[in-house]
Amino acid sequence: MNRSDRRAANKDTQTYYWRRGIGLNDNMMTLAFLTRRLINILDNKDNAFRASDVANEAQAAFERTISGDAPPIACAKGCSYCCHTFVSASPTDIFGVARHIRDIHQADFEAELDRICASEDNTRNVSQDARHDGRQPCALLIDDSCSVYEARPTGCRGWASTDVIPCQNWADDIPVPELNRESRGAIDHAVWAALKHHGYSKISYEISQAIRVALEDPDSEKRWLDGEDVFKDVRIDRSVTDNKLFVVGDQLMDALIDGAFDRPMNFRVGA
């Protein structure tokens, strides 16, 4: 592909991204474009909120991606079955939520922090499996509604159901729309690729405790960006243990980093 063709392809990719989000299936160009945008956000060392800005960009990309072709879902305000279990999120999503809480609770921040801490105290020493079995709520729930809905993590956005009955019955197989599932996974890998490029870990943390840590220290995002492990005492999500998935995930992240800088992407979906 010559320079003129590459320029035209990049323009088409950008147009698609801004209108419809990321392209799925075998088209990785829009995902590589998102990766480059996330890398660029993290490049700006003068921005003390660049981690939470990564979350904002990723969440906006997800919403554009599912806005057109997603099937109707049964989820509605007050339906919080999936919020009564172990929930994890990336550091970028955690800082995005913490920033949102600080913005909307400027007048009553200490009261909101006390509420979150009290809820988190009830789950601090509960195992990942016991959280699910005991139907323990997320600390961000208030009256069965997400108190940070506008800033909820990509993982929460991707977990939707076309039928509320399996959710009510705590079935093992929830009918999550394929578009939601695939979009969430693809965008997660774009975020992880950007973090990997900048030397950050892609570890996901239990959301209630991690949010508490981020809120109790107003400098936590800056400290994390400076390389400090501010979540060292927070429970890690160990739900994925398949080494093959880790290998494929790393290959996809490397391919997205290459694509972000217009290098050949040596990766095929399903390879």
C-alpha positions in Angstrom: 0.0 0.0 0.0 1.5 3.3 -1.1 1.4 6.5 1.0 -1.7 7.9 -0.8 -3.6 4.6 -0.3 -2.6 4.5 3.3 -3.8 8.0 3.9 -7.1 7.3 2.3 -7.5 4.1 4.3 -6.7 6.0 7.5 -9.3 8.6 6.7 -11.9 6.0 6.1 -11.0 4.3 9.4 -11.3 7.6 11.3 -14.6 8.4 9.8 -16.0 4.9 10.7 -14.6 5.3 14.3 -16.3 8.6 14.9 -19.6 7.5 13.5 -19.8 3.8 14.6 -17.0 3.0 17.0 -14.8 0.0 16.4 -15.2 -2.5 13.5 -15.4 -6.1 14.7 -14.8 -9.5 13.0 -11.6 -9.4 10.9 -11.3 -5.6 10.6 -8.8 -4.4 13.2 -8.1 -1.0 11.7 -10.6 0.9 13.9 -9.4 -0.9 16.9 -5.8 0.0 16.1 -7.0 3.6 15.7 -8.5 3.5 19.1 -5.3 2.1 20.5 -3.3 5.0 19.0 -5.7 7.5 20.6 -5.3 5.8 24.0 -1.5 5.8 23.6 -1.6 9.5 22.7 -3.7 10.3 25.8 -1.1 8.5 28.0 1.7 10.3 26.2 0.6 13.6 27.6 2.6 13.7 30.9 1.2 17.1 31.7 -2.3 15.6 32.1 -2.7 14.3 35.7 -6.0 12.7 34.7 -4.8 10.8 31.6 -5.7 7.4 33.1 -9.3 8.4 33.6 -9.3 10.1 30.2 -8.4 6.7 28.7 -11.5 5.2 30.4 -13.7 8.0 29.0 -12.4 7.4 25.5 -12.8 3.6 25.7 -16.3 3.9 27.1 -17.4 6.4 24.4 -16.0 4.0 21.8 -18.1 1.1 23.3 -21.3 3.2 23.3 -20.8 4.1 19.6 -20.1 0.5 18.7 -23.3 -0.9 20.2 -25.6 2.0 19.4 -26.6 0.8 15.9 -26.9 -3.0 15.7 -27.3 -4.1 19.3 -30.5 -6.2 20.0 -33.0 -5.1 22.6 -31.9 -5.8 26.1 -33.9 -6.6 29.2 -31.7 -4.5 31.5 -33.5 -1.5 33.2 -33.0 0.8 36.1 -33.4 -1.2 39.3 -32.3 -4.5 37.7 -29.1 -5.1 39.5 -28.6 -8.9 39.6 -25.2 -8.7 37.9 -24.1 -6.1 40.5 -24.4 -8.6 43.3 -21.3 -10.6 42.7 -17.5 -10.1 42.3 -16.9 -7.2 39.9 -13.5 -6.1 38.7 -12.2 -3.3 36.6 -9.0 -1.9 35.1 -7.1 0.9 36.8 -8.2 3.3 34.1 -11.9 2.5 34.7 -11.3 2.7 38.5 -9.8 6.2 38.2 -12.6 7.2 35.8 -15.2 6.2 38.4 -13.4 7.9 41.2 -13.1 11.1 39.2 -16.8 11.0 38.5 -17.7 10.5 42.1 -15.5 13.5 43.1 -17.2 15.6 40.4 -20.8 14.8 41.4 -20.3 14.7 45.2 -18.3 17.9 45.7 -20.9 19.0 48.4 -21.1 15.7 50.2 -17.9 13.8 49.3 -17.1 12.7 52.8 -20.6 11.2 53.3 -20.4 9.4 50.0 -16.9 8.0 50.9 -18.2 6.9 54.3 -21.1 5.0 52.5 -18.8 3.3 50.1 -16.3 2.4 52.9 -19.1 0.9 55.0 -20.3 -1.2 52.1 -16.8 -2.3 51.2 -16.1 -3.3 54.8 -18.7 -6.0 54.4 -17.0 -7.6 51.4 -13.3 -7.0 52.2 -12.5 -10.6 53.4 -15.1 -12.4 51.3 -13.6 -14.6 48.6 -14.3 -14.2 44.9 -16.5 -17.3 44.8 -18.3 -16.4 48.1 -19.1 -12.9 46.7 -21.0 -14.6 43.9 -22.6 -17.2 46.1 -23.6 -14.7 48.8 -25.0 -12.2 46.3 -22.9 -9.4 47.9 -23.7 -6.0 46.3 -21.2 -3.6 44.7 -20.5 -0.6 46.9 -21.6 1.7 44.1 -25.2 0.4 44.2 -27.8 2.6 45.8 -31.4 1.3 45.9 -30.5 -1.3 43.3 -29.3 1.4 40.9 -25.7 2.2 39.8 -24.7 5.5 41.4 -22.0 6.0 38.7 -24.0 4.8 35.7 -22.6 7.5 33.4 -19.0 6.5 34.3 -19.5 2.7 34.8 -16.6 0.6 33.6 -16.5 -1.0 30.2 -16.9 -4.5 31.8 -20.2 -3.4 33.3 -21.3 -1.8 30.0 -20.6 -5.1 28.2 -22.5 -7.2 30.6 -26.1 -7.0 29.4 -28.9 -9.6 29.0 -31.7 -10.1 26.4 -33.8 -12.0 29.0 -34.2 -11.1 32.7 -35.4 -14.5 33.7 -31.9 -16.2 33.6 -30.6 -13.3 35.6 -33.3 -13.7 38.3 -32.5 -17.4 38.5 -28.7 -16.8 38.7 -28.3 -19.0 35.7 -24.8 -19.9 34.5 -25.5 -19.0 30.9 -26.8 -15.4 30.7 -27.9 -14.4 27.1 -25.4 -11.5 26.7 -25.6 -10.1 23.1 -22.7 -11.1 21.0 -22.1 -7.5 20.0 -21.8 -6.4 23.6 -19.5 -9.3 24.5 -17.2 -8.9 21.5 -17.1 -5.1 21.7 -16.2 -5.2 25.4 -13.4 -7.7 24.7 -12.0 -5.8 21.8 -12.0 -2.5 23.6 -10.4 -4.0 26.7 -7.5 -5.2 24.5 -7.1 -1.7 23.0 -6.8 -0.3 26.6 -4.4 -3.1 27.6 -2.3 -2.5 24.5 -2.0 1.2 25.3 -1.1 0.4 28.9 1.4 -2.2 27.8 3.0 0.3 25.4 3.6 2.6 28.3 4.8 -0.1 30.7 1.6 -0.4 32.8 0.0 -3.7 33.9 -3.3 -4.9 32.6 -4.4 -6.3 36.0 -8.0 -5.9 37.0 -9.0 -5.3 40.6 -12.1 -5.8 42.7 -14.0 -2.7 42.1 -15.3 -1.7 45.5 -12.0 -1.9 47.3 -10.1 -0.3 44.4 -12.6 2.6 44.2 -12.1 3.1 48.0 -8.4 3.3 47.6 -8.7 5.8 44.7 -11.1 8.0 46.7 -9.2 8.0 50.0 -6.1 9.4 48.3 -6.8 12.3 46.0 -3.3 11.8 44.4 -3.8 8.1 43.7 -4.1 8.5 39.9 -1.0 10.6 39.7 0.9 8.2 41.9 -0.2 5.2 39.8 0.8 7.0 36.6 4.2 7.7 38.2 4.6 3.9 38.6 3.5 3.4 42.2 1.4 0.3 42.9 -1.4 2.0 44.7 -3.6 -1.1 44.5 -1.0 -3.5 46.0 -3.4 -4.5 48.8 -6.5 -4.8 46.5 -7.8 -8.2 45.5 -6.9 -9.2 41.9 -9.4 -10.7 39.5 -8.1 -14.3 38.9 -11.2 -15.5 37.0 -9.2 -16.1 33.8 -6.5 -18.8 34.2 -6.3 -20.2 30.7 -2.7 -19.7 29.6 -3.7 -19.9 25.9 -6.0 -17.0 26.3 -3.2 -15.0 27.9 -0.9 -15.8 24.9 -3.5 -14.8 22.3 -4.3 -11.7 24.3 -0.7 -10.6 24.3 -0.4 -11.3 20.6 -3.5 -9.2 19.9 -2.1 -6.4 22.1 1.2 -6.4 20.2 -0.6 -6.4 16.9 -2.7 -3.4 18.0 0.4 -1.5 19.0 1.9 -2.2 15.6 -1.2 -1.1 13.9 -1.4 2.1 16.0 2.0 3.1 14.4 1.1 1.9 10.9 3.2 -1.2 11.1 1.9 -4.6 9.8 -0.4 -6.3 12.2 0.6 -10.0 12.4 -2.5 -11.3 13.9 -5.7 -13.0 12.7 -8.9 -13.3 14.7 -9.3 -17.0 15.6 -5.7 -17.8 14.8 
